[in-house]
Amino acid sequence: MRKVSQMTRNRLVYIIAAVCVLGAVLFIVGSPPSSANIASAAEGAHGYVVLNDSNFARETAGKLVFIDFYADWCPPCVAFAPVFAAVSAEVQDGFFVKVDVDDSPKVSAQFGIQFIPYIVAVKDGKVLAQFQERRTAESYAAWCREQMRKQDP
């Protein structure tokens, strides 16, 4: 039987740890986006607006707003982008907004962003609910509709 060196054992431990972390990230993020969602997002077939520090307050005042706080360098944000685009096109009664945390430090500070993606329903500057379910188009669309029903008198 061949002896395995300590360095080889350490490498195996690191590889196993990396695979476990990758599996956890994929579980949290959910299933990979479908090619149909990616294609519609790429064609600009979405129903959201991108806001920043200069226009956020004006554009969202008095409205129920579904916000995706994101960054371009964030892999889970990139994975959720096609889901957000698909749902914003599907749920046409909702007002969907994306806010790049790097380009909007004041809005990010206002909401105390500590992690991204931070996906919330907001009205009058107050967070009503945070989306924490599996990040699929079906679950996000259902969550958005539920938030709209709660706000409809």
N, C-alpha and C positions, 0 to 999 in steps of 0.2 A: 504494500500500500504506500502510495506516495504522500509525503508530507506537504502540506500547504503552508506557504510562508505567511507571516503576520501581515505583510503588505498586501498579499492577495486576499486574505480574509477581510482586511479593511476595505478594499475595493468592492468586494462582494456585498458587504454591509451597506456601503454608499449606494450601490446600484439598486439593492432591494429597497432602501429608503426612498430613493428617487422614484421608483416604480409605484410605491405606496402613495407618495405625495401626488403624483400624476393621477392615480386612480381617484384619490380624494377630490382633487380639483375637477375632474370630469364628472364625478357624482354631484358635486355642488352646483356646477354650471348647468348640468343637465345634458340632454342629448345634443349632438352636434347639429347646427342649423341645417335645414334641408336646402337643397340646391334651388328650389323654387323661391324660398324666402330670400336667399342671397341674390338671385337674379332680380327679383322685384325691388330690393333695396338698391341694387346697383343701377337700376334704370330710373331711380328717383321716384318710384311709385310708393310714396309714403305720405302719411298724413300728420307729420310733426313739423315743428319749427325749432330751430336752434337759437337759443337766447343767451345773453351774456349780462354782465354787470350793468351795462348802459340801458338795456331795454326790458329786463326781467320784470321789475315791479310794475311797469306800465302795461305790459302785455298780459300779465297774469292776474291783475287786480279783479277781485270779485268772482273769479272763475274756479271751478274744480279743475285742477291741473294734474296730469300724470307726468312725472318728471323722471328722467333717467340722467343722473349725475354720472359722468363717465370721463375717461381719458383715452386718447388714442393709443397710448403705450400699454394699456391694461388688458391682458388676454381675456379675462372674464367679461370685460366691457365689450370687447370686439366680438366675443361669442354671443352676447345678448343683443347686439345691434340689429341683426336680421329679425329677431323675434319682436323687438320694439317696433321696427319699421312695418312688419306685417300686421301687428295688432293695431298700430295707429292708422293704418289704411282700412282695416276691417271695422273697427269700432269708431264709426264716423261721428257719433255724438260726443265723443271725448275730445279734450284739448290736450295734445301730447307735446311735450317739450323735452329737448335734450340740452343739457348744460355741461360744457367742457370745464371741469374743475380747474384746469391749468389756465384757461382763458377768463375765468370768472371767480377770482379769489373772494370778492365781497359776498356774492351769492353763496358760495361754498361755505364761507364763515358764518353767514346768517343761519344756515341750516346745520352747522356744526359737523360738516362732512368729515368722517374719520376713516371711511373705507368706501371703495367703489367696486362695482357699480352700486349706487345707492338709489333704489327705485321706490318712489313714494307717490302718494296722492296728497295734494296740498290744496288748501283753500284759504284765502286771505293771509297768506304767509305762514300758516300753521300746518304741520304735518298731521294728516288725518289717519294715515295708515302707511305701513311699509310693506312692500311686496317681498315675502320671504319664502315663497313656495318654489317648487321646481320650475326652472326657467324655460318653460315651453310656451309656444304661442297659445295653446289651448288654456293652460292654467293662468297665464297673464291676462288673456282676454276675459276669462271668467272673473278674475279678481277686479279688473277695471269695471266691468258691468256691475259687480256687487257694490263697488264704491259709489257708482253713479246712482244705484237704487237707494243707497243709504242717504244720499244728499237730496234726492227728489222728494219734496214734501207731499 
